[in-house]
């Protein structure tokens, strides 16, 4: 006979469900602390037509390119979101998802390092996805890697300006459902992917 309290929430990842949680925030906290590396994808995700995936990839690149501005004040953290279904997001990023939260129904990816730019290019089917050439040698780009000497200079600049920039270069992508509800409990929710990255510039 089961002794579990039906009013409590239980972790679907734990093999033993002895401990229940009073609310979703408690369960979410448990997942974050105990299952930060869990990335087994759920079985309910369905395949998506290649035509839809191709359209979404182009939409992602379009939104990203809009943030690759040429002015020096644009250098630093950038963020944007794009609406997409859970099925489409998983279909594109499934081999790169580092964390899946069953409780929060969210997915997380991180791209950084010497091969990261090329890696994202293969995912989005565009090798120039994260750079924008303004001519005259002016290039704005997504920084995913920085040589150690340059990184040291950036760290010193960040300390002086007291900013928390993504010094080493990294792009994170998170999918989750966002929205709200009105006084009549009418919900308005939709899935969206949020991209965070560090914009840099150089002369070529």
C-alpha positions in Angstrom: 0.0 0.0 0.0 1.3 3.4 -0.9 2.0 5.8 1.9 2.5 8.9 -0.3 0.5 12.0 0.5 -1.7 12.8 -2.6 -1.6 16.5 -1.6 2.2 16.7 -2.1 4.3 17.0 -5.2 7.0 14.3 -5.8 10.2 14.5 -7.8 9.8 12.5 -11.1 13.6 12.1 -11.4 14.3 10.5 -8.0 14.1 6.7 -8.0 12.7 6.9 -4.4 9.9 9.3 -3.9 9.8 9.2 -0.1 10.0 13.0 0.3 7.1 15.1 -1.0 7.0 18.9 -1.4 4.2 21.2 -0.4 4.4 23.4 -3.5 6.0 23.7 -6.9 8.7 26.1 -5.7 9.9 23.5 -3.2 10.1 20.8 -5.9 11.8 23.2 -8.3 14.4 24.1 -5.6 15.1 20.3 -5.0 15.6 19.8 -8.8 18.1 22.7 -9.0 20.1 21.4 -6.0 20.0 17.6 -6.7 19.5 17.2 -10.4 21.3 20.2 -12.0 22.9 17.9 -14.6 19.7 16.0 -15.5 19.1 16.1 -19.3 17.0 13.0 -20.2 14.4 14.4 -22.6 10.7 13.7 -22.0 8.8 11.1 -24.1 6.0 13.5 -25.1 8.2 15.6 -27.5 7.1 15.0 -31.1 9.0 15.4 -34.4 8.7 18.7 -36.3 8.7 19.1 -40.1 12.1 20.3 -41.5 10.4 23.2 -43.1 9.2 24.5 -39.8 12.6 24.0 -38.2 14.3 25.8 -41.1 12.0 28.8 -40.6 12.7 28.9 -36.9 16.4 28.8 -37.4 16.2 31.8 -39.8 14.0 33.7 -37.3 16.6 33.1 -34.6 19.4 34.4 -36.8 17.4 37.4 -37.8 16.7 38.4 -34.2 20.3 37.8 -33.2 21.6 39.9 -36.1 19.5 42.8 -35.0 21.5 42.9 -31.8 24.9 42.9 -33.5 25.1 46.7 -33.6 28.2 48.7 -34.7 28.3 51.3 -32.0 30.9 50.8 -29.2 28.2 51.2 -26.5 26.5 48.0 -27.7 29.5 45.9 -26.6 28.5 43.6 -23.7 25.5 41.5 -22.6 22.7 41.0 -25.1 19.4 39.2 -24.7 16.4 38.4 -26.8 13.5 35.9 -26.8 11.7 34.2 -29.6 8.4 32.3 -29.4 8.6 28.7 -30.4 7.0 25.3 -29.5 8.7 22.9 -27.1 8.8 20.3 -29.9 10.6 22.7 -32.3 13.1 23.8 -29.6 14.1 20.2 -28.6 14.3 19.2 -32.3 16.9 21.9 -32.9 18.9 21.8 -29.7 18.3 18.2 -28.5 22.0 17.1 -28.7 23.2 20.1 -26.8 20.6 20.4 -23.9 22.6 20.2 -20.6 19.6 20.4 -18.3 15.9 19.5 -18.4 13.6 20.4 -15.6 10.4 18.3 -15.5 9.0 20.5 -12.8 9.6 23.8 -14.6 9.2 22.2 -18.1 12.3 24.1 -19.1 15.5 23.3 -21.1 19.0 24.9 -20.9 21.9 24.9 -23.3 25.3 26.6 -23.1 27.8 27.2 -25.9 31.4 28.4 -25.2 35.0 27.5 -26.2 37.1 27.4 -29.3 34.7 25.2 -31.3 31.5 26.7 -30.1 31.0 29.2 -32.9 31.3 26.5 -35.5 29.1 24.2 -33.5 26.2 26.7 -33.3 26.7 27.3 -37.1 26.0 23.7 -37.8 22.9 23.7 -35.5 21.5 26.8 -37.3 22.7 25.9 -40.8 24.6 29.2 -41.2 28.3 29.4 -40.6 28.1 33.3 -40.3 25.2 33.2 -37.9 26.9 35.3 -35.2 28.8 37.9 -37.0 27.9 41.0 -38.9 30.3 42.8 -41.3 29.7 46.6 -41.6 32.4 47.1 -44.2 35.6 49.1 -43.8 37.0 46.4 -41.5 34.3 46.8 -38.9 33.0 43.5 -37.5 30.5 42.9 -34.7 30.2 39.3 -33.5 29.1 36.9 -30.7 32.0 36.2 -28.4 32.2 32.5 -27.5 35.9 32.2 -26.8 38.7 34.5 -25.8 42.4 33.8 -25.7 43.9 33.9 -22.1 45.8 37.1 -22.6 42.8 39.0 -24.0 40.6 37.6 -21.3 42.9 38.9 -18.6 42.6 42.4 -20.1 38.8 42.1 -20.2 38.7 40.9 -16.6 40.6 43.9 -15.4 38.3 46.2 -17.4 35.3 44.5 -15.9 36.6 45.0 -12.3 37.3 48.7 -12.9 33.8 49.2 -14.3 32.2 46.8 -11.8 30.3 45.0 -14.6 29.4 41.4 -14.7 30.1 40.7 -18.3 30.4 37.3 -19.8 34.2 37.7 -20.0 35.2 34.4 -21.3 32.5 34.4 -23.9 29.4 32.2 -23.7 25.9 32.0 -25.2 23.1 30.4 -23.1 19.7 29.4 -24.4 16.8 28.5 -22.2 13.3 27.4 -23.2 10.3 27.8 -20.9 6.7 28.7 -20.8 6.0 32.3 -19.9 2.8 34.3 -19.5 0.2 35.0 -16.8 -3.5 35.1 -16.0 -6.2 37.7 -15.3 -8.7 38.1 -12.4 -11.0 35.6 -14.1 -8.2 33.0 -14.2 -7.9 33.3 -17.9 -4.4 32.1 -18.8 -2.2 33.5 -21.6 0.9 31.4 -21.9 3.4 30.5 -24.6 6.7 28.8 -24.9 9.7 30.9 -25.8 13.5 30.5 -26.1 15.7 33.2 -24.5 19.2 33.8 -25.8 21.9 35.5 -23.8 25.3 36.3 -25.2 28.2 38.7 -25.2 28.6 41.1 -28.2 32.1 42.1 -29.2 33.6 44.1 -32.0 36.9 44.1 -33.9 38.8 45.4 -36.9 39.5 42.9 -39.6 
